Amino acid sequence: LHITPAAIEELKTINQTMKEMLENYELEKLGDLNRKFHFAIYAFCPNKLLVANIQQVWERLDIVRRTSFTFFSKRTPKSIEEHDSIIQHKLNTLEAFKSQH
């Protein structure tokens, strides 16, 4: 199961929204958007047990993640940059897959 072009567009939209939230100092919303970004990727993982385990870990770490975006806002731009890299990797993978089929 490969990520779709529509899903990549969703990732771009989420990440752009994160950039805007950071610029507007709406830091309390960034944690939820970060989670939404990652779970949009996990949705394409065929291993449902792995996804369930990841979800459990996220739930345990939610308090830490929420406060880290608020208190460690210097980390947030780096996180958004990392998301850009993930999106580019997904696009490259999708293009490579298309060229082989």
C-alpha positions as CSV (number, residue, x, y, z in Angstrom):
1,L,0.0,0.0,0.0
2,H,1.6,3.3,-1.1
3,I,0.8,6.8,-0.1
4,T,-1.4,8.6,-2.6
5,P,-0.9,12.0,-4.2
6,A,-4.0,13.2,-2.4
7,A,-2.4,12.1,1.0
8,I,0.8,13.9,0.1
9,E,-1.3,17.1,-0.6
10,E,-2.9,16.6,2.8
11,L,0.6,16.4,4.4
12,K,1.6,19.6,2.7
13,T,-1.6,21.4,3.9
14,I,-1.1,20.2,7.4
15,N,2.6,21.3,7.4
16,Q,1.7,24.7,5.9
17,T,-0.9,25.2,8.6
18,M,1.8,24.3,11.2
19,K,4.0,27.0,9.7
20,E,1.2,29.6,9.9
21,M,0.4,28.6,13.5
22,L,4.1,29.0,14.5
23,E,4.2,32.5,12.8
24,N,1.0,33.5,14.6
25,Y,2.3,32.1,18.0
26,E,-0.7,29.7,18.1
27,L,1.5,27.1,19.7
28,E,-1.2,25.2,21.5
29,K,-2.5,23.9,18.1
30,L,0.8,22.6,16.8
31,G,0.8,19.4,18.8
32,D,-2.6,18.3,17.3
33,L,-1.4,19.2,13.8
34,N,1.8,17.2,14.4
35,R,-0.1,14.2,15.4
36,K,-2.5,14.6,12.4
37,F,0.6,14.8,10.1
38,H,2.1,11.6,11.4
39,F,-1.1,9.6,11.6
40,A,-1.9,10.6,8.0
41,I,1.3,8.7,7.1
42,Y,0.6,5.8,9.4
43,A,-2.8,5.3,7.7
44,F,-0.9,3.7,4.8
45,C,0.9,1.2,6.9
46,P,-0.4,-2.3,6.2
47,N,0.7,-3.5,9.6
48,K,-2.3,-2.6,11.8
49,L,-0.6,-4.1,14.9
50,L,2.3,-1.7,14.5
51,V,0.0,1.2,14.0
52,A,-1.9,0.3,17.1
53,N,1.4,0.2,19.1
54,I,2.4,3.5,17.7
55,Q,-0.9,5.0,18.7
56,Q,-0.6,3.7,22.2
57,V,2.9,5.3,22.5
58,W,1.6,8.6,21.1
59,E,-1.3,8.5,23.7
60,R,1.2,8.0,26.5
61,L,3.4,10.8,25.2
62,D,0.7,13.3,24.3
63,I,1.2,15.4,27.4
64,V,4.9,15.7,26.7
65,R,4.4,16.5,23.1
66,R,1.7,19.1,23.7
67,T,3.9,21.0,26.2
68,S,7.1,20.6,24.1
69,F,5.5,22.6,21.2
70,T,4.5,25.3,23.7
71,F,7.6,25.5,25.8
72,F,10.3,24.5,23.2
73,S,9.1,26.6,20.3
74,K,12.7,26.7,19.0
75,R,12.3,22.9,18.2
76,T,9.1,23.5,16.3
77,P,10.6,25.1,13.2
78,K,13.0,22.1,13.0
79,S,10.1,19.7,13.3
80,I,8.3,21.5,10.4
81,E,11.5,21.3,8.3
82,E,11.7,17.6,9.0
83,H,8.1,17.3,7.8
84,D,9.1,19.0,4.6
85,S,11.8,16.4,4.2
86,I,9.4,13.5,4.9
87,I,7.0,15.0,2.3
88,Q,9.8,15.2,-0.3
89,H,10.8,11.6,0.4
90,K,7.2,10.4,0.0
91,L,7.0,12.3,-3.3
92,N,10.3,10.8,-4.5
93,T,9.1,7.3,-3.5
94,L,5.8,7.8,-5.3
95,E,7.5,9.0,-8.5
96,A,10.0,6.1,-8.4
97,F,7.1,3.7,-8.0
98,K,5.2,5.2,-10.9
99,S,8.2,5.0,-13.2
100,Q,8.5,1.3,-12.5
101,H,4.9,0.5,-13.2
